[in-house]
């Protein structure tokens, strides 16, 4: 199944990696590599993530990686990576339902 990254998800991943790199550049690279690896798994197993509790719709799911939520939507022919948020941040519903 095809995986599409939204501009917001790309921006969030970049912002998080930049933040991690302020402390340790190699850790930021490893974080990005692992995020992409986890997302690639969705191509063959799109339902491995849990349903996003704020939405409670099986089409919207998330993978937890460390302190972060990788939020995605399962569609007919693709998986859309919607955003990445720290687990302690409030999830703006309009950010993923837009």
Residue pairs with C-beta under 8 A, 6 or more apart in sequence:
1 42
1 43
1 44
1 46
1 77
1 78
1 79
2 43
2 77
2 78
2 79
3 39
3 40
3 42
3 43
3 78
3 79
3 81
4 78
4 79
4 80
4 81
5 80
5 81
6 80
6 81
6 82
6 83
8 82
8 83
8 95
9 70
9 81
9 82
9 83
9 84
12 83
12 84
12 85
13 32
13 35
13 84
16 31
16 68
16 84
16 86
17 28
17 29
17 31
17 32
18 28
20 27
20 28
20 31
21 27
21 28
31 66
34 65
35 65
35 68
35 70
35 84
38 63
38 65
38 70
39 63
39 70
39 72
39 81
41 48
42 48
42 49
42 63
42 72
42 79
43 79
46 61
46 74
46 79
47 61
47 74
48 63
49 61
49 62
49 63
49 70
49 72
50 61
50 62
50 64
51 57
51 58
51 60
51 61
52 60
52 61
52 62
52 71
52 91
52 96
54 91
54 93
55 93
55 96
55 97
58 74
59 73
59 74
59 75
60 71
60 72
60 73
60 82
60 96
61 71
61 72
61 73
61 74
62 69
62 70
62 71
62 72
63 69
63 70
63 72
64 70
64 87
67 86
67 87
67 88
68 84
68 85
68 86
68 87
69 84
69 85
69 86
69 87
69 91
70 81
70 84
71 81
71 82
71 83
71 84
71 85
71 91
71 96
72 79
72 80
72 81
72 82
73 79
73 80
73 82
73 96
82 95
82 96
83 95
83 96
85 91
